[in-house]
Amino acid sequence: MKTIPNFYIGLVHGPIRSKDGQEITTSVTNLDIHDISRSARTFGFKKYFLITPIKSQQTMVKKILGFWESDNGLIYNPDRKEALSEATVVDQIADAIEEIKKIEGIQPYVVVTGANFSQYEGKEKDLIQKLKIENRPMLLLFGTGWGLTQSVTDAADFRLEPIFGIASDGYNHLSVRSAVAIYCDRLAMALKELR
């Protein structure tokens, strides 16, 4: 039984902020394709969107996903095929939103997060309560590079509290794969508490 059946994940590669605050597009990594797919599947997310406007990157993602859809992929690792069956590549965030609207019949609640957020609406429990009240699906967006652009975060419906580390020197820089897994677990726990 899936834990959170109308939740979706999006990993944004463009537009993204660079270290100096410029708008850029980052490269898709093989690890992000595989590991985030596995987290999405484990925690019952319906679909994982890899969001990149670069056509050559889209081709690469489709080639990787295509291998795991083939008989060779199934024979080699059936669990990987199952996880990656929920991954798809799209040009932009708006395309992911449109696909969710087609599946769910309603506009998704767009949620963002980032290690550099100084202002946010709340924690996972607050988000789950809002989603229950509004009865809408959710698209949880994660940024690569140095995070989501201001235009993306400003357009979101909800800004989720960042993950705060406890390193004595203030170091707080998780890989996006780790952050996704932590948020998936927190959302699952919040959902269980509120049932």
Phi, psi and omega in degrees: 000131180285143183282312186230084193289341180242037176251143182228150177244141172231130175253112188269125175252351177189130003278142181224157176274143172270176180303325181265014173087005179280157176274124183223179170236134180259167179274145173285137177250148180301320180299319180295323178299307186288308188291319180289326174301318181293319177295316180300317181291316181300321184261011170079020174291143185287324183204150177240117181261124169265118190250109178212134178276354185276118186298320181294326176291320177299317179299317179298314180299314180299323178294316178297311180297323179298322178300316184285344174277344183280169177299323179299318178295319180297317180294318184293314183203091182299327179295322180293320178300317181297316180295315184286347179294342180265357181270144177209154180250137178225162182291316188210167181303319181302327178292320177297317179299316179297319179296319178295319177301321178295320182288314189264339182079013181205151178297131178285155174278116184270124184240136179234161174206166178183148182297337183264010180291129174257340177233135181207160183277330181166191182264181183301321180297319178298319180296313180301319179298316179297317180296322178294318180295314184275345178052053180235154172288166181234138169248111180264114184261136174240146178257153172258193179056232179255022173110172180294149178288160179300323181296324179289314181292325178293328182278350183289157177276337185205136176250114184278141180306137177293165171277125180253122176281176180236021177299135185298335179266006177084004180301130183207079186216081178279155169291154180298327178299318179293316181298317179301313181298319180295313180296321178300315179295317180297319178295319178298317179294319179296320179296317179296319180296326185268000179282000000 
